Amino acid sequence: MSHHGLVFGGFLARLAFSAMLGLIIGYERQWRGRPAGAHTTGLVAAGAAIFAAIGPVLEGATAERIIANIVTGVGFLAGGVILRDGVNVTGLNTAATIWSTAAVGALTGVGLYREAFAGTIAILAVNLLAEPIAAMISAHIKRGQKQ
Protein backbone atom coordinates (compact mmCIF):
# COMPACT_ATOMS: atom_id res chain seq x y z
CA MET A 1 0.00 0.00 0.00
CA SER A 2 1.37 3.40 -0.89
CA HIS A 3 2.04 6.17 1.60
CA HIS A 4 -0.88 8.08 0.08
CA GLY A 5 -3.16 5.08 0.70
CA LEU A 6 -2.16 4.97 4.36
CA VAL A 7 -2.75 8.69 4.77
CA PHE A 8 -6.12 8.50 3.02
CA GLY A 9 -7.11 5.40 5.01
CA GLY A 10 -6.30 7.22 8.24
CA PHE A 11 -8.29 10.22 7.08
CA LEU A 12 -11.29 8.03 6.28
CA ALA A 13 -11.10 6.38 9.71
CA ARG A 14 -10.98 9.78 11.42
CA LEU A 15 -13.84 11.10 9.33
CA ALA A 16 -16.03 8.05 9.98
CA PHE A 17 -15.32 8.07 13.71
CA SER A 18 -16.05 11.77 13.94
CA ALA A 19 -19.31 11.49 12.02
CA MET A 20 -20.36 8.55 14.22
CA LEU A 21 -19.71 10.53 17.41
CA GLY A 22 -21.59 13.53 15.99
CA LEU A 23 -24.53 11.27 15.12
CA ILE A 24 -24.54 9.87 18.66
CA ILE A 25 -24.65 13.37 20.13
CA GLY A 26 -27.42 14.36 17.73
CA TYR A 27 -29.39 11.21 18.43
CA GLU A 28 -29.64 12.23 22.09
CA ARG A 29 -30.86 15.69 21.07
CA GLN A 30 -33.38 14.31 18.60
CA TRP A 31 -34.58 11.59 20.98
CA ARG A 32 -35.43 14.29 23.53
CA GLY A 33 -37.12 16.53 20.93
CA ARG A 34 -34.41 19.20 20.95
CA PRO A 35 -33.05 21.16 17.97
CA ALA A 36 -29.75 20.24 16.29
CA GLY A 37 -30.39 16.55 15.89
CA ALA A 38 -28.32 13.82 14.31
CA HIS A 39 -28.13 15.44 10.88
CA THR A 40 -26.75 18.76 12.16
CA THR A 41 -24.34 17.39 14.75
CA GLY A 42 -23.11 14.67 12.40
CA LEU A 43 -22.25 17.32 9.82
CA VAL A 44 -20.63 19.61 12.39
CA ALA A 45 -18.40 16.83 13.72
CA ALA A 46 -17.49 15.55 10.25
CA GLY A 47 -16.78 19.07 8.99
CA ALA A 48 -14.57 19.90 11.95
CA ALA A 49 -12.66 16.64 11.43
CA ILE A 50 -12.12 17.47 7.77
CA PHE A 51 -10.80 20.92 8.61
CA ALA A 52 -8.60 19.65 11.43
CA ALA A 53 -7.12 16.94 9.19
CA ILE A 54 -6.05 19.56 6.65
CA GLY A 55 -3.39 21.06 8.93
CA PRO A 56 -0.83 18.26 8.87
CA VAL A 57 -0.85 18.00 5.06
CA LEU A 58 -0.70 21.66 4.07
CA GLU A 59 2.57 23.52 4.05
CA GLY A 60 2.48 26.68 6.12
CA ALA A 61 -0.83 25.75 7.77
CA THR A 62 -0.82 24.62 11.36
CA ALA A 63 -3.43 22.53 13.10
CA GLU A 64 -3.63 25.23 15.79
CA ARG A 65 -4.56 27.95 13.28
CA ILE A 66 -7.08 25.74 11.54
CA ILE A 67 -8.69 24.63 14.81
CA ALA A 68 -8.88 28.25 15.99
CA ASN A 69 -10.79 29.05 12.82
CA ILE A 70 -13.09 26.06 13.37
CA VAL A 71 -13.95 27.48 16.79
CA THR A 72 -14.74 30.86 15.26
CA GLY A 73 -16.69 29.51 12.29
CA VAL A 74 -18.77 27.07 14.28
CA GLY A 75 -19.36 29.74 16.92
CA PHE A 76 -20.86 31.89 14.18
CA LEU A 77 -22.97 28.96 12.96
CA ALA A 78 -24.13 28.14 16.49
CA GLY A 79 -24.97 31.79 17.13
CA GLY A 80 -27.59 31.51 14.40
CA VAL A 81 -29.72 29.18 16.53
CA ILE A 82 -29.89 31.56 19.50
CA LEU A 83 -33.16 33.49 19.54
CA ARG A 84 -34.37 36.27 21.78
CA ASP A 85 -38.03 36.89 22.45
CA GLY A 86 -38.37 39.75 24.91
CA VAL A 87 -36.56 38.69 28.07
CA ASN A 88 -36.49 35.01 27.04
CA VAL A 89 -33.50 33.56 25.21
CA THR A 90 -33.71 30.16 23.54
CA GLY A 91 -31.22 28.03 21.68
CA LEU A 92 -28.24 28.48 23.99
CA ASN A 93 -28.02 24.77 24.80
CA THR A 94 -28.38 23.90 21.13
CA ALA A 95 -25.63 26.36 20.21
CA ALA A 96 -23.37 24.97 22.93
CA THR A 97 -24.03 21.42 21.71
CA ILE A 98 -23.11 22.40 18.14
CA TRP A 99 -19.97 24.18 19.33
CA SER A 100 -18.92 21.27 21.58
CA THR A 101 -19.58 18.77 18.81
CA ALA A 102 -17.14 20.68 16.61
CA ALA A 103 -14.51 20.18 19.32
CA VAL A 104 -15.17 16.42 19.17
CA GLY A 105 -14.73 16.58 15.40
CA ALA A 106 -11.50 18.55 15.69
CA LEU A 107 -10.10 16.06 18.19
CA THR A 108 -10.92 13.21 15.86
CA GLY A 109 -9.52 15.09 12.87
CA VAL A 110 -6.11 15.27 14.52
CA GLY A 111 -6.29 11.63 15.59
CA LEU A 112 -7.19 11.99 19.28
CA TYR A 113 -9.86 9.28 19.30
CA ARG A 114 -9.99 8.59 23.04
CA GLU A 115 -10.26 12.29 23.81
CA ALA A 116 -13.01 12.69 21.20
CA PHE A 117 -14.91 9.76 22.71
CA ALA A 118 -14.50 11.24 26.20
CA GLY A 119 -15.76 14.58 24.87
CA THR A 120 -18.80 12.84 23.39
CA ILE A 121 -19.56 11.19 26.73
CA ALA A 122 -19.19 14.54 28.51
CA ILE A 123 -21.56 16.28 26.07
CA LEU A 124 -24.13 13.50 26.42
CA ALA A 125 -23.83 13.53 30.22
CA VAL A 126 -24.30 17.30 30.42
CA ASN A 127 -27.24 17.25 28.01
CA LEU A 128 -28.92 14.41 29.90
CA LEU A 129 -28.17 15.50 33.47
CA ALA A 130 -28.21 19.29 33.37
CA GLU A 131 -31.96 19.69 32.86
CA PRO A 132 -33.03 17.60 35.89
CA ILE A 133 -30.34 19.22 38.05
CA ALA A 134 -31.43 22.71 36.94
CA ALA A 135 -35.07 21.81 37.70
CA MET A 136 -34.10 20.66 41.21
CA ILE A 137 -32.17 23.88 41.82
CA SER A 138 -35.08 26.00 40.56
CA ALA A 139 -37.54 24.09 42.76
CA HIS A 140 -35.26 24.59 45.76
CA ILE A 141 -35.01 28.33 45.08
CA LYS A 142 -38.80 28.64 44.70
CA ARG A 143 -39.34 26.81 47.99
CA GLY A 144 -36.90 29.18 49.67
CA GLN A 145 -38.64 32.25 48.29
CA LYS A 146 -42.04 31.08 49.58
CA GLN A 147 -40.83 30.91 53.19
C-alpha positions as YAML, in Angstrom:
chain: A
units: angstrom
residues:
- id: 1
  name: MET
  ca: [0.00, 0.00, 0.00]
- id: 2
  name: SER
  ca: [1.37, 3.40, -0.89]
- id: 3
  name: HIS
  ca: [2.04, 6.17, 1.60]
- id: 4
  name: HIS
  ca: [-0.88, 8.08, 0.08]
- id: 5
  name: GLY
  ca: [-3.16, 5.08, 0.70]
- id: 6
  name: LEU
  ca: [-2.16, 4.97, 4.36]
- id: 7
  name: VAL
  ca: [-2.75, 8.69, 4.77]
- id: 8
  name: PHE
  ca: [-6.12, 8.50, 3.02]
- id: 9
  name: GLY
  ca: [-7.11, 5.40, 5.01]
- id: 10
  name: GLY
  ca: [-6.30, 7.22, 8.24]
- id: 11
  name: PHE
  ca: [-8.29, 10.22, 7.08]
- id: 12
  name: LEU
  ca: [-11.29, 8.03, 6.28]
- id: 13
  name: ALA
  ca: [-11.10, 6.38, 9.71]
- id: 14
  name: ARG
  ca: [-10.98, 9.78, 11.42]
- id: 15
  name: LEU
  ca: [-13.84, 11.10, 9.33]
- id: 16
  name: ALA
  ca: [-16.03, 8.05, 9.98]
- id: 17
  name: PHE
  ca: [-15.32, 8.07, 13.71]
- id: 18
  name: SER
  ca: [-16.05, 11.77, 13.94]
- id: 19
  name: ALA
  ca: [-19.31, 11.49, 12.02]
- id: 20
  name: MET
  ca: [-20.36, 8.55, 14.22]
- id: 21
  name: LEU
  ca: [-19.71, 10.53, 17.41]
- id: 22
  name: GLY
  ca: [-21.59, 13.53, 15.99]
- id: 23
  name: LEU
  ca: [-24.53, 11.27, 15.12]
- id: 24
  name: ILE
  ca: [-24.54, 9.87, 18.66]
- id: 25
  name: ILE
  ca: [-24.65, 13.37, 20.13]
- id: 26
  name: GLY
  ca: [-27.42, 14.36, 17.73]
- id: 27
  name: TYR
  ca: [-29.39, 11.21, 18.43]
- id: 28
  name: GLU
  ca: [-29.64, 12.23, 22.09]
- id: 29
  name: ARG
  ca: [-30.86, 15.69, 21.07]
- id: 30
  name: GLN
  ca: [-33.38, 14.31, 18.60]
- id: 31
  name: TRP
  ca: [-34.58, 11.59, 20.98]
- id: 32
  name: ARG
  ca: [-35.43, 14.29, 23.53]
- id: 33
  name: GLY
  ca: [-37.12, 16.53, 20.93]
- id: 34
  name: ARG
  ca: [-34.41, 19.20, 20.95]
- id: 35
  name: PRO
  ca: [-33.05, 21.16, 17.97]
- id: 36
  name: ALA
  ca: [-29.75, 20.24, 16.29]
- id: 37
  name: GLY
  ca: [-30.39, 16.55, 15.89]
- id: 38
  name: ALA
  ca: [-28.32, 13.82, 14.31]
- id: 39
  name: HIS
  ca: [-28.13, 15.44, 10.88]
- id: 40
  name: THR
  ca: [-26.75, 18.76, 12.16]
- id: 41
  name: THR
  ca: [-24.34, 17.39, 14.75]
- id: 42
  name: GLY
  ca: [-23.11, 14.67, 12.40]
- id: 43
  name: LEU
  ca: [-22.25, 17.32, 9.82]
- id: 44
  name: VAL
  ca: [-20.63, 19.61, 12.39]
- id: 45
  name: ALA
  ca: [-18.40, 16.83, 13.72]
- id: 46
  name: ALA
  ca: [-17.49, 15.55, 10.25]
- id: 47
  name: GLY
  ca: [-16.78, 19.07, 8.99]
- id: 48
  name: ALA
  ca: [-14.57, 19.90, 11.95]
- id: 49
  name: ALA
  ca: [-12.66, 16.64, 11.43]
- id: 50
  name: ILE
  ca: [-12.12, 17.47, 7.77]
- id: 51
  name: PHE
  ca: [-10.80, 20.92, 8.61]
- id: 52
  name: ALA
  ca: [-8.60, 19.65, 11.43]
- id: 53
  name: ALA
  ca: [-7.12, 16.94, 9.19]
- id: 54
  name: ILE
  ca: [-6.05, 19.56, 6.65]
- id: 55
  name: GLY
  ca: [-3.39, 21.06, 8.93]
- id: 56
  name: PRO
  ca: [-0.83, 18.26, 8.87]
- id: 57
  name: VAL
  ca: [-0.85, 18.00, 5.06]
- id: 58
  name: LEU
  ca: [-0.70, 21.66, 4.07]
- id: 59
  name: GLU
  ca: [2.57, 23.52, 4.05]
- id: 60
  name: GLY
  ca: [2.48, 26.68, 6.12]
- id: 61
  name: ALA
  ca: [-0.83, 25.75, 7.77]
- id: 62
  name: THR
  ca: [-0.82, 24.62, 11.36]
- id: 63
  name: ALA
  ca: [-3.43, 22.53, 13.10]
- id: 64
  name: GLU
  ca: [-3.63, 25.23, 15.79]
- id: 65
  name: ARG
  ca: [-4.56, 27.95, 13.28]
- id: 66
  name: ILE
  ca: [-7.08, 25.74, 11.54]
- id: 67
  name: ILE
  ca: [-8.69, 24.63, 14.81]
- id: 68
  name: ALA
  ca: [-8.88, 28.25, 15.99]
- id: 69
  name: ASN
  ca: [-10.79, 29.05, 12.82]
- id: 70
  name: ILE
  ca: [-13.09, 26.06, 13.37]
- id: 71
  name: VAL
  ca: [-13.95, 27.48, 16.79]
- id: 72
  name: THR
  ca: [-14.74, 30.86, 15.26]
- id: 73
  name: GLY
  ca: [-16.69, 29.51, 12.29]
- id: 74
  name: VAL
  ca: [-18.77, 27.07, 14.28]
- id: 75
  name: GLY
  ca: [-19.36, 29.74, 16.92]
- id: 76
  name: PHE
  ca: [-20.86, 31.89, 14.18]
- id: 77
  name: LEU
  ca: [-22.97, 28.96, 12.96]
- id: 78
  name: ALA
  ca: [-24.13, 28.14, 16.49]
- id: 79
  name: GLY
  ca: [-24.97, 31.79, 17.13]
- id: 80
  name: GLY
  ca: [-27.59, 31.51, 14.40]
- id: 81
  name: VAL
  ca: [-29.72, 29.18, 16.53]
- id: 82
  name: ILE
  ca: [-29.89, 31.56, 19.50]
- id: 83
  name: LEU
  ca: [-33.16, 33.49, 19.54]
- id: 84
  name: ARG
  ca: [-34.37, 36.27, 21.78]
- id: 85
  name: ASP
  ca: [-38.03, 36.89, 22.45]
- id: 86
  name: GLY
  ca: [-38.37, 39.75, 24.91]
- id: 87
  name: VAL
  ca: [-36.56, 38.69, 28.07]
- id: 88
  name: ASN
  ca: [-36.49, 35.01, 27.04]
- id: 89
  name: VAL
  ca: [-33.50, 33.56, 25.21]
- id: 90
  name: THR
  ca: [-33.71, 30.16, 23.54]
- id: 91
  name: GLY
  ca: [-31.22, 28.03, 21.68]
- id: 92
  name: LEU
  ca: [-28.24, 28.48, 23.99]
- id: 93
  name: ASN
  ca: [-28.02, 24.77, 24.80]
- id: 94
  name: THR
  ca: [-28.38, 23.90, 21.13]
- id: 95
  name: ALA
  ca: [-25.63, 26.36, 20.21]
- id: 96
  name: ALA
  ca: [-23.37, 24.97, 22.93]
- id: 97
  name: THR
  ca: [-24.03, 21.42, 21.71]
- id: 98
  name: ILE
  ca: [-23.11, 22.40, 18.14]
- id: 99
  name: TRP
  ca: [-19.97, 24.18, 19.33]
- id: 100
  name: SER
  ca: [-18.92, 21.27, 21.58]
- id: 101
  name: THR
  ca: [-19.58, 18.77, 18.81]
- id: 102
  name: ALA
  ca: [-17.14, 20.68, 16.61]
- id: 103
  name: ALA
  ca: [-14.51, 20.18, 19.32]
- id: 104
  name: VAL
  ca: [-15.17, 16.42, 19.17]
- id: 105
  name: GLY
  ca: [-14.73, 16.58, 15.40]
- id: 106
  name: ALA
  ca: [-11.50, 18.55, 15.69]
- id: 107
  name: LEU
  ca: [-10.10, 16.06, 18.19]
- id: 108
  name: THR
  ca: [-10.92, 13.21, 15.86]
- id: 109
  name: GLY
  ca: [-9.52, 15.09, 12.87]
- id: 110
  name: VAL
  ca: [-6.11, 15.27, 14.52]
- id: 111
  name: GLY
  ca: [-6.29, 11.63, 15.59]
- id: 112
  name: LEU
  ca: [-7.19, 11.99, 19.28]
- id: 113
  name: TYR
  ca: [-9.86, 9.28, 19.30]
- id: 114
  name: ARG
  ca: [-9.99, 8.59, 23.04]
- id: 115
  name: GLU
  ca: [-10.26, 12.29, 23.81]
- id: 116
  name: ALA
  ca: [-13.01, 12.69, 21.20]
- id: 117
  name: PHE
  ca: [-14.91, 9.76, 22.71]
- id: 118
  name: ALA
  ca: [-14.50, 11.24, 26.20]
- id: 119
  name: GLY
  ca: [-15.76, 14.58, 24.87]
- id: 120
  name: THR
  ca: [-18.80, 12.84, 23.39]
- id: 121
  name: ILE
  ca: [-19.56, 11.19, 26.73]
- id: 122
  name: ALA
  ca: [-19.19, 14.54, 28.51]
- id: 123
  name: ILE
  ca: [-21.56, 16.28, 26.07]
- id: 124
  name: LEU
  ca: [-24.13, 13.50, 26.42]
- id: 125
  name: ALA
  ca: [-23.83, 13.53, 30.22]
- id: 126
  name: VAL
  ca: [-24.30, 17.30, 30.42]
- id: 127
  name: ASN
  ca: [-27.24, 17.25, 28.01]
- id: 128
  name: LEU
  ca: [-28.92, 14.41, 29.90]
- id: 129
  name: LEU
  ca: [-28.17, 15.50, 33.47]
- id: 130
  name: ALA
  ca: [-28.21, 19.29, 33.37]
- id: 131
  name: GLU
  ca: [-31.96, 19.69, 32.86]
- id: 132
  name: PRO
  ca: [-33.03, 17.60, 35.89]
- id: 133
  name: ILE
  ca: [-30.34, 19.22, 38.05]
- id: 134
  name: ALA
  ca: [-31.43, 22.71, 36.94]
- id: 135
  name: ALA
  ca: [-35.07, 21.81, 37.70]
- id: 136
  name: MET
  ca: [-34.10, 20.66, 41.21]
- id: 137
  name: ILE
  ca: [-32.17, 23.88, 41.82]
- id: 138
  name: SER
  ca: [-35.08, 26.00, 40.56]
- id: 139
  name: ALA
  ca: [-37.54, 24.09, 42.76]
- id: 140
  name: HIS
  ca: [-35.26, 24.59, 45.76]
- id: 141
  name: ILE
  ca: [-35.01, 28.33, 45.08]
- id: 142
  name: LYS
  ca: [-38.80, 28.64, 44.70]
- id: 143
  name: ARG
  ca: [-39.34, 26.81, 47.99]
- id: 144
  name: GLY
  ca: [-36.90, 29.18, 49.67]
- id: 145
  name: GLN
  ca: [-38.64, 32.25, 48.29]
- id: 146
  name: LYS
  ca: [-42.04, 31.08, 49.58]
- id: 147
  name: GLN
  ca: [-40.83, 30.91, 53.19]
...
